[in-house]
């Protein structure tokens, strides 16, 4: 039985309380765990959950499993592009070294460069 709260994010889609969605519907994460994707289908329903800490509702969109399509496999070009992107995240812009971990965006430089910078300012 659908539950329609007054502050539903999409009034045209049925909303269900947390853990009470009917069988045959899944979130994007649940579809991905099964090796599926929504595949352009419209949202079938939404799952509403009250967030007591932040206040308000959290919404998860649900898709029909029978209309979901299989996930497209990664091509060699996509794997290559992903490898280059990860290399860029691991390369320090100051010392130009691959540090072996993703550089934090808050600092923008590797740990060694941060230590050198702190020694200069001290």
Secondary structure, DSSP 4 states (H G I P E B T S, - for coil): -----TT-S-TTSEEEETT-PPTTEE-HHHHHHTTEE-TTPPP-EEEEEE-TTT-SEEEEEEEESTT-EEPPPPPHHHHHHHHHHHHHHHB-TTT--B-SSPPPTTT-S-HHHHHHHHHHH-
